[in-house]
Amino acid sequence: MSVSHPVPAPTPAPAPAEGHSVPTETPECEASTTHGISTPEAVELHTAWPGWIPLLAIMVMVVCCIGFAVGRIFA
């Protein structure tokens, strides 16, 4: 795809106001709204639930939803 007219040059960014600092780039993997207020997760929470308990809860919810949908069809 070609351009038949010249593309205007980008306008320069305005200079920061007196007494204000230029914002820095947000660190990778860190949201700007939570920078510096993150709390580390306790090691005990890593093994608080065995892996099958959340899967069992999800499976029960799926079976209930499917049962409700099938019940509504035949009701």
C-alpha positions as CSV (number, residue, x, y, z in Angstrom):
1,M,0.0,0.0,0.0
2,S,1.5,3.3,-1.0
3,V,0.8,6.8,0.3
4,S,0.2,9.4,-2.4
5,H,0.7,12.4,-0.1
6,P,3.5,13.1,2.4
7,V,2.9,12.0,5.9
8,P,3.3,14.9,8.5
9,A,6.1,14.6,11.0
10,P,5.0,13.8,14.6
11,T,4.8,16.8,16.8
12,P,7.3,16.9,19.7
13,A,6.0,16.2,23.2
14,P,5.5,19.2,25.4
15,A,8.1,19.9,28.0
16,P,7.3,19.0,31.6
17,A,6.0,21.8,33.8
18,E,8.3,23.3,36.4
19,G,8.7,21.3,39.5
20,H,7.3,18.1,38.0
21,S,9.3,15.0,37.2
22,V,9.0,13.0,34.0
23,P,7.2,9.7,34.7
24,T,9.3,6.6,34.3
25,E,8.4,3.4,32.6
26,T,6.4,1.0,34.7
27,P,8.6,-2.0,35.7
28,E,7.9,-5.2,33.8
29,C,5.3,-7.5,35.7
30,E,4.4,-4.7,38.0
31,A,1.2,-2.6,37.7
32,S,1.7,1.1,38.3
33,T,-1.2,1.3,40.8
34,T,0.3,-1.4,43.0
35,H,3.9,-0.4,42.8
36,G,5.5,-0.6,46.2
37,I,2.4,-1.9,48.0
38,S,2.6,-5.6,47.1
39,T,2.8,-8.1,49.9
40,P,4.5,-11.4,49.5
41,E,2.3,-14.5,49.6
42,A,2.9,-16.9,52.6
43,V,4.7,-20.1,51.7
44,E,2.0,-22.1,53.5
45,L,-0.6,-20.9,51.0
46,H,1.2,-22.6,48.2
47,T,0.1,-26.1,49.5
48,A,-3.1,-25.1,51.3
49,W,-5.4,-27.0,49.0
50,P,-4.7,-30.3,47.3
51,G,-5.1,-30.0,43.5
52,W,-8.2,-32.2,43.3
53,I,-10.4,-30.2,45.6
54,P,-10.8,-27.1,43.3
55,L,-11.2,-29.5,40.3
56,L,-14.0,-31.3,42.3
57,A,-15.7,-28.0,43.0
58,I,-15.5,-27.0,39.3
59,M,-16.9,-30.4,38.3
60,V,-19.8,-30.1,40.6
61,M,-20.7,-26.7,39.3
62,V,-20.5,-27.9,35.7
63,V,-22.7,-30.9,36.4
64,C,-25.2,-28.6,38.1
65,C,-25.3,-26.2,35.1
66,I,-25.6,-29.0,32.6
67,G,-28.4,-30.6,34.7
68,F,-30.2,-27.3,35.0
69,A,-30.0,-26.7,31.2
70,V,-31.2,-30.3,30.4
71,G,-34.0,-29.9,33.0
72,R,-35.1,-26.6,31.4
73,I,-35.3,-28.3,28.0
74,F,-37.5,-31.1,29.1
75,A,-39.6,-29.1,31.6
